[in-house]
Amino acid sequence: MIRTEEAYRAKVLNTYFEDGILTKFPAKQKKQIIILETLVENFEFDTIYDEGEVTLLLSELFYDALTLRRGFIDFRLMARDTEGNYWRI
């Protein structure tokens, strides 16, 4: 089962990334999670990022940084406070 999951993950990443850039955001939640788990690795634990930093980094990887930021929060990969600070969880 693990090999199948790893193969599926690799297939998703190969399908949606080209030269490290996300080409499109999948509609299916299972694929979205794989993409977001991969992208969140660009952020360090125990570091606080302001919204501008998060947006800048994500905009270099995909044209719609807002969708990715929302996904990080929705899938509890990052947290956000009321002042617009983000951190990885």
N, C-alpha and C positions, 0 to 999 in steps of 0.2 A: 504493500500500500504506500509506503513512504516513497519508493522509487516512482510510483505513478504520480504522486503529488508533486515531487520534484520535477518530473517531466512536464507536468501540466504548467507549473510555475515558469519553467524555462520557455515553454511554448508561448505563454502569455507575454512574457518579457520580450521575446524575439519578435512577436507580432506587433507590439505597440511601441517599441523603442527602435530608433535608428541612430546609430552613432551617439548613444547616450541621451538622445533627445526624445521625449514622448511625442509621438506623431498624432495620436488621438486618444481620447479618454473613453474606455469601454462603457457600454450601457449596463452590462451585468455586474451586480454587486461583488460577486466572487472575484472577478477580474479586477475590479476597482481596488479591492483590498490588496491584492498582490502588487498593483502599481503603486499604491500609496505607501505600503510597507517598504517598498524599494526606495521611493523618493524621500521618505522621512529619514533614511540613513544619511542624508546630507546634513542633518542637524545633530548636534552633540547633546547628550544628556547633561543635565546640570548647567545648562546655558540658557539664558533668557534672550530671546530675539524680539525686536520690535516688529510691528506689522510690516513696515517698509523693508526690513531685512529679509523677512520671509517672502514677501512678494517679489523682491528683486531676484533672490535665488531661484524661486520657482518659475519666474518669467523667463529665465535663461533655459529652462528645461521644457516649458510648455507655454503656449500662448494664453491660456486661461488659468492664471495663478489663483484666482478667486475660487474656482471649483476645487482646486487641489487643497487650498487652505481649509475650505469647508469640510472636505473629506477627512483631513487630518483630525479635525475636531469631532466630526460625526462618528468616526470609527475609533475615537479615543487614542489616537497616535500622538496627538499634541493637545495641550490645554491652552486656554486663553483667559486672561483676566479682563476686567472692564476698561483697562487703559490701553488695550491692544498689544499686550505682551504675550508672547507664545513661548512654550517650552515643551520639550519632548517628554512623553510619559511612557 
